[in-house]
Amino acid sequence: MRTGLVLYGPPAAGLDTVTQALGELDSRFVRFQRLKVGAGRSAGCRLVSLEQLAAIDDAGQLVYLSSRGDVLYGIDRPALLEQVSDGLVPIVQLRQAAGISALLAAGLSVTWFVVCLWCPREVSEQRLAQADLSSGGGHLKVWDEVQRELRVADPGMFDLTLNTASVSPRTLAAVVARAVALDPASNAIFEVVTRRARQLFGRPRFIGYLQHCGGSERAALEFYRWNNAMAAAMWEVIGYLEIALRNALAARMSDRHRRMRRRGSWLDDPFHELDPHSRDDILSARRRAVRKSKPVGDGQTIAELGFGFWRYLLARRYSSNLWPDLAGAFPHAPDRARETVELPVIRLHDFRNRLAHHERIWTAPLRELHDEMLRLLAFVDQDLSSWVADQSRVAELLQSCPQPLPNP
């Protein structure tokens, strides 16, 4: 299969750095060197005379010609065909939508994957200043021209759109390489799933991804995959929190029960301190243990109790009787106020339910929720929190998000 890659975007959006990262990731990705007539930088170009360029054009071998000031740039058919015939994937950098259309219509028998790399204007301006480019003003003029093109461009022109503002070139390259899928079988499967995504994942669920990705089904499917990866990473962290929280609270309840010299288990609730709903939860947990042929002891019952049980154990109704003892489960909390623990637990319980029902989570403040999980863990055990933070994949996934997030 002959494959080509187009990277389209404004100046300082990362076309050069992503191109380099792709080549380092897979040697089949190679930068296509455009023909150039004129002075200035020659990197990424093949310098030719005006007469040579005219001869290529006269022979019908010029796919696309563009100009910037008094400099001409050309994309020639022979060089493209030579690269794809060698099993390489030429990366063609473009700043004009017309160039994309020309490549697609050139009849080269090449499957072109078109990626739009973009970033806010102020980010481009900062990058140009850091690069100390004397023509920064001219580059920003081109940035404005590209932005005007994007406002009227058909979103379906791009197979993938990536915001490069806060994502490393290596991470972006990995996203592009995975989406291009150079393995023919993988690419065929990706195409099938892309076409059937609305049916497979449900139109109401998938439509939000499509809208956020400008209608590009490829980009929407890649974003859907990222959302699932992030959900899995979040689930790992909240799993540590749920286990640590329930064991810390159960230990305090057990200690309290013994200190008061009560018989049996605190789960028996002999003085009816728990509300009816919590008592029903305990009864249901014991029944589940019986159905699983497990011993109906405290350990198995506690394991069967859901996160909601522990959330409501922190409720205001228990402020005077249970909380004075339960506060000891959080020795590193900044204070002994019940709300310091209850409020983040409520938020995380709701978020956990979204994860459990496979809802989209990219609209949530993911970084903030992740920090809140680690902070709550630190209330219980600071070393555990540090260890979980080291294992967590959340920060890495936030860096590799293929789309801008509403709550970055």
N, C-alpha and C positions, 0 to 999 in steps of 0.2 A: 504494500500500500504506500503510495506516495503522499507524504504529509508535509505541509508548510505551515508556518506560524507567523501571524501578523501581530506586531505590538504597536498599537495606536495610542497616542496620548500627547499631552502638551509638554513643553520643555520642563525638565527637572522632575518629571513624574516617575522616573525610574526606568526608562526604556533601556539605557545602557547597563545599569547595574543588574537588572533582571536578566538581560541577555547574557551577561557574563556568568551569573549564578546558574542559569540553565545549562550553559556549556560545562560548568564544573560539575553539575549534577548528572548530566548525561552527555557524553561526547558526541552524540548524534545531533545535538542542537548546535548549529553554527550560524554566526551572523552573516547575513547576505550583504556583500559589499556593493553598494550602489555605484553607478557611474557618476562622475562629478566633473563638471567643467567650471573652472574658476578658482580663485584664491581662497585661503582660509584653511581650516582644519581638514586633514586628509584621513583621520581615523575613521574606519568603517566604510571607506570609499575607495574606488579605483579611479585614479585621475586619468582623464582622456582629453583630447583636444576637441574643439567644436567640430572640426571636420570629421573626426572619428565618430563622434556622437551622431552626426548627420548621416554618415554612412550606415550605421546600425539602424537608424530610423528608416532610411530608404530601403533597406533590406527587409523591412517588416519585422524586425527583431526587438523593437522597443515596446515594452508592455506599458510603461507609464513614464511620463516626463513631468517634472515639477520645477519650480524656480523659487529662489529666495534672493531678492535683490538682483544682482547681476550674476548669480551662481545658478547653474543648472544641475539637476539631479535626475538620473534615469535608472529604470529597472529593466534589464535586458533578459530576454527569453533564454539564450544559450547558457548563461551562468546559472540561472535557476534550474534548468533541466539537468545540468551537469551535477549539481548538488543532490537533487532528489534521486537521480539515477544511481548515485553512489550510496544510496540508503541514508542520506543525511536529511535533517529537517532545517531548511533555511529559515532564519528569523528575519523577517522584513520589517524594519521600523518605518512607520509612516505618521505623518501629522495631518494628512488630508484624507477625508472620507472618499474622495474621488479615486484615490490610489487603491483603496480596498475594492471598490467596484471594478476597477480595471483589472486587478489580479483575478478576481472571481470570474470575470468574463473573458479571460485570456485563452481559455481552452488548453490549459497546460496538463490536464488530467491529474491535478494535484488537489487533495482535500485540504482546504485552508481552514485553520482554526484561528479565529480573530479575537484578540484580547484587547480590551480598553483599559489602560492604566491611567489613573488620574489622581489628583490630590488638590486640596484647596489652593487658591492662588497665593495666599500668604505663605504656605509651605514651599511652593515653588520659588517664591521670592527669597525666602530664607536659604534654601539650598543653593540658589544662584549666587547669593552673597557669600556663602561659605566657600563656594568654588572659586570666588573672586573672578567671575567672568566679566570682562569689561563691557560686553554687549548685553548685560542683564536686562536693560530696558527693551532691547529688540526682542529678546527671548520672551519677555512678558507680553509684548505685543502679539507674538505668535500664540502664547497661552490664551489670550483673549480670542484670537481667531478660532482656535480649536474649541474653546468653550461655546462660541456662537454656533459652530458646526454641531456640537453635541446636543444643543437645545432643540435642533430641528431634525437630528438624525433618527432613523428608524432604530429603536432599541434592539430589534431582531438582527441587526447587522453584527452585533457582538455576541460571541459565544460565552464570553466571560467578562465581567467588569470588576476591577479590583481597585480599592482605595489604598494607595501606597503610603499614606501620611505617617502611619505609626507601625508599619509591618516591615520586617527585614527583607532584603532582596532574596535571600536564600529561602525564606518561608514562602514568599510569593512565587518563586520558581518552582517549589515543590507543589504548590496548588496548581500552577499552570501545567506542569508535567503530568500530574495525575489526571487532570481534565483532558489533556491531549490524548493520553492513553495510547502510546506507540504500539503496544501489543494489539494486533488486529482483533483477536478474540475479545479482549477487554473492551476495546473501542466499540465493537459491534454490540456487546451487551449494554454498554453505557447508552448507546443510541436508542436501543429498544426501551430501556427503562425510562429514558428521557421522554420518549413519545407517549409512554403509558403512565407517567408519573401521576397525573390527575386522577386516573382510575385506581392506581395502586395505593396511593396515599390519601385519596379522598379530595374531591375538588375544594370543599370549604377549607380544608387544612392546607392544601398546597397553594391555593390562590394568593394567600398572604405572602408567600415566598416569591411568587411570580411578580406581584405588584412591587415588592421591594427591589426586585432585580430588573425592573424595567421591561418585564415581559419575556425575558430570555429564559427559556426552559432549561438550557444547559446550566446557566448560572444559578437558577432556582434549585436545581437538583444538587449542585455542589454545595449550596448554602444549606439545604436540607441535611446533607451528610454532615456538614460542620455542626449544625444544631444538635444532631444526635451524638456526635463525639463530645460536644460540650456537656450535654446532659449526662453522659456516662461519667465524665470527669467530675462533675458536680455530685453525682450520686455516690461516688467513691468517698468524697469528703464528708458528705452529710451522713454516710453510713458510719464513719468513725464517730461523728458527733452523737448520733442516735444511741449507739452502744455505750459510749462513755457516759452520756447523760442518764440513761436509764439505770446503769449500774451504780452510779453515784447516788441517785435519788433512792434507789431500792436499798442501798446500804444504810442510808440515813434513816429511812423508815424502819428498817429492821433494828437498828441500834435504838431508836426511840421506843419501839415495842418492848425490847428487852429491858431498857432502863425503867419503864413503867411497870415491869414485872407482870406483863400480860401473857397469858397462855397462847399456845398455837402460833400462828403466823400473822403478821400485820395484814396479809392479804385476806384473812378471814374477817377483818374489820369488825371485831366484837362490839365496839362502842358506836358503830355506825357514824364514823367521822367522815367517811367518803360519801359523795353524793350518789344517788341511785344509778346514774349513768356509769360511773366508775365501777360500782359494784357489779353491774351487768357486764362490763368489759372483763372483769376478773372471772366471772362465771363462764363467759364465752371462751376465754383463753383456756380455762381448765377443760372445757368440753373439746376444744380443738386438740388438746394434748391427748385426751382419751381416744379420739378418733385416729390419731397417729400412733396409737399404742405406746405412748410415752408415759413415764412415771409422772403423776400429777403432783410434783413437788414445787417448791418456790422457784427453783431455777428454771424449770420448763415453763411454768406459768408466766414468769417475767419475760421469758423469751418470746412468748406468744402475744404479749401486750404491745399494741401499736404505739407509734410516736404520739398520737393524740392523747392517749392515757396520761403520759408524762407531761404533756403540755398543760392539760387541765389540772394536774396536781400542783401547778404553780399559780393557779387562779386566785383571784382576790378573796374568794369565799374561804380559803384556807389561811388567810393572813395571820390570824390569831392563834390557831391551833397547830397547824403543820409547818408553816413557813419558818418559825424560829429554829426548828431543827433542820429543815431542808436547806436553809441558807448555808449550812456547813458543807454542803456538797460542792460549793463554789468558793473555795478558800482564797482564790486569787482574784475574785471580783473586786472592782474598785470600791464597793460599798455593800451593805447588807440589804439594800432596798430590793424588794421582790420584783418590782418593775424592771430593774436592771437586767434581770434574767428572763422574765416572762415575755417582754415585748419582742426581743429578737427571736425567742423560741416560737412565738406566734407567727412571725414573718417566715421563718424557716420551715415551719410545719406546712404553711400554705404553699410554699415553694416546693417542698417535698412532694406534695400531692400533684402539682403540675408535672413534676418529673415522672411520678408513678403512672400518670395518664398519658405520657408521651406527648404532652403539649409543647408548642414552640416556646422556647425560653429566651430567644435572642432579643425579645422586647424587654426583658427584665434587666435590672441593674446588676449584672453578673459579677462584676468585680466587687461591688459593695456587698453582695450576698456572700461571696466567697470569703471576704475579710470578716464578715460577721460570724460565719461558721468557725473560723480559726480563733476569733476573739472569745467566743463561747467555750470552745475547747480549752483555751488558756485559762478561763475561770476555773475549770475543773483540774487541769493538769498542764502546766506550761511546757514541759518537755514533750508531752504528747502533741500539743499544738505545733511545736516547732518541727517535729518529725513528720506530721501530716503535711505541713506546708512544704517540706522538702520533697515529698512524694507527689504532691498535687500537679496535675497537668493543666490546670485551669489557666494560669498565666501564659503558658506557651500557646494554648489554643486561642486565647484572646488576641495574641500577636498575629496568629495565622488566619484570622477571620477574613474570608474573601469578600465581605461586604461591610459597609459602614454600619455601626450599631447605633441605635437611638440613645443608649445609655453606655457609652464606652468606658 
